[in-house]
Amino acid sequence: MLIPIEMKKYMLIFCLIIPGTVFSQDIELARTILDTLSSKAMWGRGYTKNGIDKAANYIDGKFEAYGLKPMSGNTFKQPFSIPVNTFPGDMEVKINGKQLIPGKEFIIMPESTGKTVSSKLLQRDSAVFIAAADRILVSLKDKLTWSVSNQVADYTGIDILKGSVENPSTIELNATNEFINHFETANVCGIVPGTMQPDSMIVITAHYDHLGGMGKDTYFPGANDNGSGISLLLNLAKHYAANPAPYTMAFICFAAEEAGLWGSKHFTEQPLLDLARIRFLINFDMVGTGETGVTVVNATQHPTEFECLNQINDAHHYLPEINARGKAANSDHHFFSEKGVPAFFMYTTGGSKAYHDVYDLPGNLPLTAYNNLFKLIIDFNNKLMK
């Protein structure tokens, strides 16, 4: 939708009179949160070794320490369950007699069933090899990226990084899986009541889960995806707890995003707050870079708010660029948008290319845009509450 020139002029004037915040994000706190969430102790914030539970308890403790209030009842947690295929035990692969390194030279396809077997491989095409009788599929890949499956298949698939082996002809496999039909997890939800219009709300969201572990020795740290988003959310929660806003500020950390947006779907189906009273929702996912700016999903759905976001940025030069993207069902904003809640999903661009792999480490994230993205969001929220 095009915005008339006269309207744009008044919007610019209105946005520019917003006083710039004197607060900045605590980068030291951001790093500490990022390091903790990406640590071996959290085991990829997934479905083995209690990784996702440890992460939820960590966030719960932060909300309490900052002085947030539960969104409903006397707990920050909103429990639910999902089906998930897990790999808690052995994870060994030899190709042509060579032992491959899990995560770096091979990954198991997330829907795979566990298996211990030695088989000959037959080539089907330039990148696919099979052992039909043993239901084994081997695929050569340029890059290894893992995910989470809600079901288990009747085969075992192995992705192998190209160059790790030449002409796969035999495979020795020892892998175990455990399918959990009702894996218990929880969203973590807190609020800072508004000082003037507490029934109106701005909601900040991010998912705290990641991929977890693949076997007993390999985990996926998930620093950018989405330790970075939770780090930014917790910094904002701390800020608003110390500086309450006119509107109620709500903070939701979703579980099971990587498994298919289960946490946000559950929240929108059983909301702990009135969705109709949300003035705007901002979802952060992968905000640990920013050399080339930030992209805003749903920008075309909410042109007035996107225009103002850019005007604030132009006035203060917070970010190199704010790129517009249309509607997409690619993160936790989606089910809110489907319920009519105005929402942006923001992610930074440039920098580290690690994604769904073992290299998504906190040390690889420059946090280039963190301070200024924090300031931009504070100023934008101020505009929304006028």
Buried (B, 14 or more C-beta within 10 A) or exposed (E): EEEEEEEBEEBBEEBEEBEEBEBBBBBEBBBEBBBBBBBEBBBBBBBBBBBBBBBBBBBBEBBEEBBBBBBEEEEBBBEBBBBBBBBBBBBBBBBEEBEBEBBBBBBBBBBBBBBEBEBEBEEEEEBBBBBEEBBBBBBBBEEBEBBBBBEBBEBBBBBBBEEBBEEBBBBBBBBBBBBBEEBEBBBBBBBBBBEEBBEBBBBBBBBBBBBBBBBBEBBBBBBBBBBBBBBBBBBBBBBBBEEBBBBBBBBBBBBBBBBBBBBBBBBBEEBBBEBEBBBBBBBBBBBBBBEBBBBBBBBEBBEEBBBBBBBBBEBBEBBBEBBBBEBEEEBBBBBBBEBEBBBBBBBBBBBBEBEBBBBBBBEBBBBBBBBBBBBBBBBBBBBBBE
